[in-house]
């Protein structure tokens, strides 16, 4: 039985959810906005969880977005510690573990959930790094500086935490099934990334998988597929995520590697989506894509919130067009990407004492750029990519371009 109603229901406690609430409340302050979040806290910053030094206090109050508190004071209804269990778009009803909610328009921003390999299930001191509570528990486990740490997954989360640990003087092993981490960006990029970790003292084990654990003399070791063992009193898993969409199974919404939407981020009439779980046709690159990064989630949240208001007001919807962008700080270097990569290696590179840049091509245009440092140049190029940049323009924008010779195929 329905016990409450709202104008705009936002499901999720992420940055995308917060930006949707901000945009909708600013555009139409007369509308009632309700945010349903399984988190016990108001929306907070996630990127610092893998970056804050171990010596610094991890305080949820300092991470909560000030705008979240402001929205709450302005009347946005944050239903914290409440999980959505089903969605009925025909009746416009969201079911939760605490009752049903009738809405006029909705924004789904439930994001992704971390993948935990079966080999680690039931093991103690095994962590993912997705929520504040994860980070608190992990730091508690690391209070004893004599404990060994193994990180499974050399992507950006794993790499960032390896950087945090080595920065604190801790020994860390970084394991990845791929022989060349970040190989999707090409061998040249992968080589720079591998060298960045090795030069800074990370013990790397690439091209091997974790097959189990063994206990010996009161210590735990991670067994690898090549027979080696790695000290692993504490294990951090960062092998990837999957869209958190199981609760939508009966909704009729098309679920295909996430939530499939139209160019307005609308999955079905009056239901919009934003964040890591969304696949949408991006008109800037004429491609359907799903992006798992904070900046895209924030931009999508704002766009979905505005379109939810427009739907209620029967106003035209605005397509969401974006140049995907992410950054990662590791060992004192900033790694940044802007654009869209379809397949293949970078075509040109530019290297200097200030860092390296790699350029990707699609037809006659620049499709993307990845940079290690070179921050000012990257900002300029990212801005230019909002519009198509002809490939033959690149020599006039970047000095020292050289062809990239590829020897390792990109999967």
N, C-alpha and C positions, 0 to 999 in steps of 0.2 A: 504494500500500500504506500502510495506517495505521501511523504510528510513534509517536503519542502520544494521550493522552486527557485530558479535563478534565471537571469537573462543570458549570461555567458558562463558556461562551465569549462574550467581548464583543468585537465587531468595531468598531474605530474608536479614535482617540486623542483624542477631543474631551472637552469638559466632561461631556456626556451619558454617555460611556463611563466616565469617572472616577467620576461619581456612582453609576452602576450597580455598579461594582466596590466602592465604599465601602459601599453599602447591603447588597449580597449578603454581603460579608465580615463586616460587623457583625452581620447577622442570623444567619448560619450560618458561623462561623469554621472549622468542620471541613470545609467544602466547598472544593474546589480551583477557583480562579478564574483564567482566562487571558485576557489582553487582547491582541488582535492589532491593531497600529497601523502604518500606513505611515509615520508620523512617526519621525524619528530620536531624538526627545526624549520624556521622560515628559510626560503631559498638562500643559499650561500655559495661562495666561490669554490669551485672544484679544482681548478689548475694548481693552486698552492699546495694541495695535499701531497703531491709528489715532489714539491720544490722547497718547502720550508725546511731550513736546516734542523737537524736533530737536536741541536742545542737550544733552539727557540721553542717557546711554549706554543702549543697548538690550542687556540682558544676559539670556540665556535662563535662567540659574540663578535670577535674581530673579523670573522669570515662572512657573517650574514650581510647581505646587501642592504645598505641604508634605505634604498628605495623600497625594499620589501616591508620594512618597518613603517615607512611613510604610507604605503598602500594600505596596510592594516589599519593605521590610524584614520585613513580616509574612508574606511568602510568596506574594503575588499575582504571577503570572508575566506580566511585560510582554514581549511579543514585538515589539520595536521594529524599524522598517525592514522590515516584513513586510506584504504586501498580500494581502487575501482576493480570490480569483478566481472562486469559485463556492460555492454552498450547496445541499446535498441534504438537505432536511428529513426525507425518508422514512428515509434511512440515518443521519441526524443527523451529517453530515460537513461540515466546512468545508474547502475546498481553498484553499491559499495558494501563493504563488510559492516557498515553501520546504517544502512538504509538506502533508499532510492532518492534520486534528484531529477526533477523535471527541468529541462533547459530549453532555450530558444535557439542558441547556437553553441557549439562546443569546439574546444581546441585540445587535441591529444598531444601530450608532450611527455610521454612516459619513458622515452629514451631507450637505452640498451642495458643489458645485464651482462656481467662478466661470465666468461666460460671457465668452468673448473674441470680439469681433466679427471676422469674416474680414478686414476692412479693416486690422487691426493685426497680423495674423499675419506673422511674419518680420521685423517692425520691431524695432529695438533700443530700449532704454530705454523699454519699455512694460511696465507693472506692474499686477498685481492685488494686493490686500492681504488675503490669506487665511491665510497661515502666517508663522511667524517668519522664515524665509528670505526671503520676499517683502519683509518690512519692512526687513531688513538690506540687501538688494540695492537697494531704493528709496532708503534713506538714503545709501547709497554713491553713487548717481547724483546725489543732491542736495548732495553735499559742496561742489561749486562753486556758490556763492551767485548767480552770474550766470546760471545756467541757468533758462530759463523753464519753467513747469509748467502743464499743462492737465489738468483732471480731467473725465473723461467719465462722467456719472452724478451727479445731485444728490440721491441718496438719503442715508441716514444715514451710510454709510461714506464716500461722497464728501464729504458736508458736514463730517464730523468731520475729515477730512484737510485740507480747505480751511481749516478753523478752525486746525488745527495749523500750517499754512504761514503764514497771515496773522499768527498769534501770534508767529511767528519773524521777522516783517518781510519775508516773501517775497511777491512778486506771484504771483497764481494766477488762472487762468480756470476757471470752473465751467460745464460744458456739459450740457444735458439736452434730450432730444427732446421732453419735455413742456413746453408753454408755462407750466404751473403745477406745479412740483415738489410732491410730496405731495398732488396733487389728489384722491387717493383719500380723503383726510380732509376734503375740501371746500375751496372757494375761500378762505374766511376763514383757515383754517389755513395754506394755501399762501402767502397774502399775508404773514402774519407771518413765515413761514420765509424767503421771498424777501427781505423787508426786513432780517431778521437778518444775512444774508450781505452784502447791498449796503451796509448801514450800516457793516459792519466791513471794507470795502475789497475784497471779492471781486468780480472782474469776471465778471458773469453773462451767459450766452448761452443763453436758454431758448427752447424751441420750434424748435430747429434740431438737426440730426444731424451727426455727423462722417462725411465722405464719403471722406477720404483724407489723405495728407500730401504736402508739397512741400519740397524743399531749396532754400535760397537764401542765398548768401554764408556757407556753413558752418553755417547755422541751420535748424532744422526748423519747419515751420508746419503746423497742422491746418486742413484746408479744411472749411468748414461748408456745409450744404445751401442756405444763402441766398447763397453766394458769398463770404462773409467768410473771413478767415484769422486764426488765433489762434496766437501764438508757443507752441511746444510741444517744447522740447528734451527734456523728460521728460513722459510721458503716464501717467496713472493711470486705470485702467478700473474703474468700479464700477457697472455697469448691471444687476447682478443675478446670481443663482445658479440652478443646477438640481440636483435631487436626485441624489446619487452612487449610483445604483442599477443601472448597467449590468451589474455583476458578478452581479446576482441574476436575470438574464434567463432562465436555465434552472431556477430554483428552484421555479417554480409559485406563488410569492408574488404576490399581486395588486399590480401597480404601476400607479398612476393618479395622476399628479402627485405622485409620492412612493410611500411604502410604506403601503398601506391596512391598518389594523389594526382590531380590535374595541375596545370601551371599556376593556379591560384592557391595551391596547397589544400585543396578541398578533396576529401576522400569520398564523401557522399554528401547529399544535400544538407547543408548547415553544419557539417562536421569537418573541421580543418585539422591539420597536423603540423607539428614543428619539431625539429631536433634530430638526433642521431638516427631515429628509426624511420625517417621519411625518405621515400624515393619519389622524385618529382622531375618533370621535364624542364630543364634549365635552358631557357631561350638564348642565353648568352653563348652557349656552346652547342646548342641544338642536340642535346643528349640528356637521357634520363640518368640521374645519379643519386647516390645516398652518401652523405658526408658525415663523418663522425668527429666533428671538431666544434669547439666552443663558439667560435665566431659565427659559423654558419647557423648553429642552433639559435644564437641570440638574434641574428637577422631574420631567421624564419619565424621566431616567436613574435617579433614585432609585426611582421607581415600577416601572420595568421590571426593575431589579435585584431588588427585593423579590418581584415576581411570578415571576421566574425561580426564586427559592428556593422559593416556594410551589408552583410546578409540580413541582419535584423532590420536595418533601415531601408532595405530593398534598393540599395545603391550599387553601382557597378563595382565589381571586384577588381583588384589589381594583381597582375601576374607577379610572381616572385622570380627575379632574375639576379644571379649572384656570380661573383668570381670567388670560388672556394679559396680559403686562406687558413693556414695554421702556423703556429710557431712552437718551438720547444727549446728550452734552455738547458744545456748539458755541458758540464765541465767548463763553465764560463763562456761558452759559445752559444749563439742563437742560431737555430736551424729554422728556416722559414720556407714556406711553399705558397705560391699563388697560381691559380689556373686550373686546368683540367688535363689529366693524362689519360689518353685512351689506351695506348700500349707502346712498347718499344723503349729504347734507350734515349737519353738526352742526346741531342745532335751536336750542340756546341757547348764549350765551357769557357770560363774566364777565371783565371787564377792569379792571385797577387798575395802580397804579404798580409793584406787585410782580410783574406778569406777567398772562398771559391763560390762561383755561381754556375748553374747548369740550366740549359735552355732546351725546351721540348717544342716540337713542331707538329702541326696538323695541317696538311695541305700547304697553302701559301702563307700561313699565319703562325705566330707564336702562340702555343697553347698553354705553356706554363713555365715557371722559373722556380728553381730551388736554390737557396743560398745558405752557405755557412758564413755567418757574419755579413760583411758588406751591407750594413743595415740601411744607410741612407740611399744607396743605389736601389736596394730592394723596394723600399717604400715608393720610390719614383716609378719603378717598373710595375709594381702592383697597381698603382693608380692608372697607369696607361692601359693596363689589361682590361679595364672596365669597358673599353671599346676594342674592336679587333686591331691587332698590331701586325702589320705585314712583316713577314720573315726578312725581307730584304732591307727593312728599316733597322734591324737589330745592330748592325755594325756602327750605325750612327748614335746608338744609345748606350752601348757598352764597349769598353776598350779591351784589347787583348783576347779576342775570341779565337778559339782553336777547335778543330773538329775533335769529337769524342770517338775514340776507337773502342768498339765493343767486342768483348770476347766471351762474355757470359750471357746466355739468352735470358730475356725477361719472361717470367711465366705469364 
